[in-house]
């Protein structure tokens, strides 16, 4: 696992979410991080929060 990915994961896990539930998954597909969320009322907001924190810490854009 690349160091940048680990840094992004740490930031994503520490990020606050709308309902304080971490219902998201982070995968590494090739060299591209992919973040998805389980269906929930605030899933889109949570994805935005998690993606922002992951990208800020890792320096890599995610899908």
C-alpha positions in Angstrom: 0.0 0.0 0.0 1.5 3.4 -1.0 2.3 5.9 1.7 0.0 8.5 0.1 -2.9 6.0 0.2 -2.3 5.3 3.9 -2.2 9.0 4.7 -5.5 9.4 2.8 -7.1 6.5 4.7 -6.1 8.0 8.0 -7.6 11.3 7.1 -10.8 9.7 5.8 -11.2 7.7 9.0 -10.8 10.7 11.2 -13.1 12.9 9.1 -16.4 13.9 10.7 -19.5 12.7 8.8 -23.0 14.0 8.7 -24.4 11.4 11.1 -21.1 10.4 12.7 -21.2 7.0 11.0 -18.4 5.8 8.7 -20.5 4.0 6.1 -17.9 4.3 3.3 -15.4 2.1 1.5 -12.0 3.2 0.1 -10.5 0.9 -2.6 -7.3 1.3 -4.6 -8.0 0.4 -8.3 -4.7 0.5 -10.1 -3.3 3.8 -9.0 -6.7 5.4 -8.5 -8.5 5.6 -5.1 -12.2 4.9 -5.3 -14.5 5.9 -2.5 -18.1 4.6 -2.2 -20.8 4.8 0.5 -23.6 2.6 1.7 -27.0 4.0 0.9 -28.1 6.4 3.7 -30.0 9.7 3.9 -26.7 11.7 4.1 -24.6 9.5 1.8 -23.8 12.2 -0.7 -22.8 14.7 2.0 -20.6 12.0 3.7 -18.9 11.2 0.4 -18.1 14.8 -0.2 -16.6 15.1 3.3 -14.6 11.9 3.1 -13.3 12.6 -0.4 -12.2 16.1 0.5 -10.3 14.9 3.5 -8.7 11.9 1.6 -7.6 14.2 -1.3 -6.2 16.9 1.1 -4.1 14.3 3.0 -3.0 12.2 0.1 -2.6 14.7 -2.7 -4.5 12.4 -5.1 -7.9 12.9 -6.7 -10.4 10.1 -6.1 -13.4 8.9 -7.9 
